[in-house]
Amino acid sequence: MNDRRVNRVVPIPDGPVQQAQQAAQAIETAWRDGVRLQRLELLLPLIGATDLDDWPGGIRQQFKAAQPMVESVLRTVKQIKGLQGPLAANIWDQGDAVGAWTGKNLACVLFPTAGTLDKLTQLCNGPDAPELVLIVNPQWETRGNLVSDFGFGQRKAEAERFINSFQPTYCLKQLRVYGDSIRTLKAHPNRWQVHVVDRGGSSDCIATRDEQPSYQEIEALLRDRPESMMNKSIFDRIKIEFAFNQDSLKQQP
């Protein structure tokens, strides 16, 4: 496997279409580098939600937002030589909205959970395992202790070993840190990037890292940035946060 790291700054995508294009390119590059098991984290477009109410329809609402993006990515990826062929769409778990697209050479699982881990393991390790398996926005927690669904002892260790075999090849996440809007972006083969996004949508890459940056690392980066929100007075922060909240409430589904 070629684990080359590139320090090119990848722009924050301006919407779902560009994000799907970036993801497909990262997947193909990683595939050509020998990465058979890949993990994606897509930033979902808000549908019937705002930044403040955080998916009132739950995981099924998120599925409706994610499905078109995933299918767009797959339409591109399955044109790659060695990954071609039809894909069958199935629901692995109705309640948790776990969807799967499977074919001879390519498979993708959206929102995999601890409850579908055995099925995912069989897909990856069975006699008819596809050449490339993608997981998108997994619903398990891998930082700290794994959720109780993974059990403990040997079973937990095996589950952790398996899910860690999926290499992150495209990940776009957003968070707010003391009022600053942050995007972290990983697009194989490039390093992890930390971007600050202003209210107009323009972004500034303030750091790159070999590993996914922690919240504490991002805080430290912002602390060294004079214009960051954490370095403003409490009154200025309240004023700017109020404006952000008003803008979020104006968003249309």
N, C-alpha and C positions, 0 to 999 in steps of 0.2 A: 504494500500500500504506500502510495506517495503522500506523505503528510506535509507537503510544502505549505508554508504560510506566506501570504502576500499582504503587503501593507497598503494596497490601493484603497482609497476611500470610496465606498459605494454610496450613492445618494439615497436618502430616505425616499421610498416610493411615494408618488403623489396620489395613489389610490389603489383599489383592488386589482385593476388590470396590470399596472406596472409591477405591483407586488408579485402577482402570479408569474409574470415574465422573469423577474429576478429569481424567484424560487425555482422555476424550471431550469434556468441557466445554471444555478448552483447545484441542483440535483445532477444534471448532465456532467458537469465538471467533476463532481465527486465520484460519480459512477465511472468515469474514465480513469479516475485515480484509484479505482479498486474498492470503493466504499459500497458494500452491498446492502447494509442496513443503515437507513438514514432517518433522522428525526427532524421534523419541521415544526416551527412555531409561527403560525400566521396571525397577524393582527387583523381581527375581523372588523368589517365595516359595520357601523351601528345601524340596525334596522328596528324601528319602533322603540329606540332607547336613546339616552343621552349619556354623556360622561358621568352624570351624577346618579342615575338610577340603575346603572350596571346590570343590563339584561334582565328586566322584570319577567320575561318569559322563560328564563332559565336555559338549560342546555339545549332544549329543542329549538328555541329561538336562535341560539348560537349556531345550531346545525344548519338552519335556513340561510344564515349569513355565510357560513363556511362552504357549503356544498358547491355553489357556483365557482368559487375560487379553486377548490380542490379539483373539480372536473376540468377547469381551464388548464391547470397545471398538468393534469394527466393527459389531456389531449395533445399537449406538446411533447411530454416525456415519452409517450408510447410511439412516437414517430422515430425515436432514436434506434439506430440499428442494434439489434440484440434485445430490444425491449418491445418490439412490435407485437401487435395482436389485440384481439378484442378483450374487453374487461367486463365482467359480470358484477353488477351492483347488488349488495345485500345489506340488510340491517342485522347486525350481530346482537344488539341489545336495544329493544324499543324504548325502555324506560330511561336509559342513560344515553340514548341517541348515538350509539356506536355504529358507524357505517363502514362498509368495506367494499373496495373495488378489487377484484382478483382476476388474474389471467395467468397464462402459462409462464410468461417472462416477467411480469410486473404485478405488484399488489400494493394497495394503499389502505390504511386503516385510519379513520377519522375518530378522534376522541376515545382511543382505547382506554379501558379501565382495568383495575386489578381483577375485576370479575371476568374479563375477557382475556386475561393474560395467558391462560392455558391454550386458548384457541389461537392466539397470536404466536405462541411458541411452536405449536404444531404447524402453522402456516410457514414459519421460517425454517423449521428443522425437518419437516416431513420429506418423504421421498419425492414429492412433486413441488418442492419449494421453488418459488420464482427466483429469477436472477437478481431482482431488486425489490426490496420491501421498504415502504415508507410508512412512518407513523406521523400523524398530524395532531398537534395540540393534545398530547396525552393527558388524561385526567387523574393521574396519580401524583403523589408528592415524593420527590426524590431527594430533597434537601433535608438533612437531619434524619430522623427516624422515618422509615417508610410507614405508610398508613397501615392500620391493623389488618386490612384485607389480605396483606401479604404474609400474615402469620408471623412466625418468629423462628429463630435458630436457622437450621439448614435451609428450610423452605424460603425464608426471607433472604438469605444469602444468595440462593440460586436465582430468585426473582431479581434482586439487585444486580447481579452479574449479567443477567439477560437483558434487562432494560438499558444497562450502561453500554451494551454492545451496539446500540443505535447511536451513530455519530451525528451530532447536530451539524447540518449542512446549510439550512436556512432558518434563521430565527429573527423575528422582529417583535419587540415588546415595547410597551409604553408604560411610563410611570410618572408620577408627580412627586418631586422632592422639594419640600418647602416652597411650593408654588411654581417651581420650574418644571416645564414639560420636557421629559426625557424620552428618547428612543434608544434602545440598544439593538444593534443589528449585526448579525453574523451571516455572511454569504460566502460559502466555500469558493475558493481557497483562502479568502481574506480573513484577517483577524477580526475579533469582536470589536465593535465600534460603539462609542458613546456620543450621541448627538443631543444638543440642546435645541429645542424647537420654539421659535417665538410665536406670538399670537397671529402673525401674518402667514405662518406656515413655513418660513425659511428656517433652515437648520444649519448648525455649526458643529462639525465633528471636533470634540475636545480631547479625545483620547482613543487609542486602540490598545487592545490587550490580547494575549494568546489564549487566555481563559475567560469565561463569562464573568464580567465584573459584578461584584457584590453590591448591595445597597450601600454598605459602608464605604466602599471604594468610590462610588459615585458621589456620595456626600463629600468625601475628601476632595474630589476633583472640583466640585462646585464651590467649596470653601476657598479654594485658591483662585477663584474667578470673581473679580471685584463686582461685575455686573449681575452676579447670581442673586436670586431672590433671598437666599439665606443671609446675604450680606446687607440687605436693606433693613430699614426700620420696621418695627411691627406694624406701624400705621400704613406704610407703603405696601406691605405684604397683604394686609387686610383689604386695602383698596383694590389691588390687582386681583386677588382671589375672588372678590365680589364681582368684578368685571368678567372673570372666567366663568363663574357660576351663571351669570346672566346670559352669556353667550351659549353655554351648554343647554340652558332651558329653551333657547330659541331654535335649537336644532330640530329639523323636521325628520320624521321617520322615513 
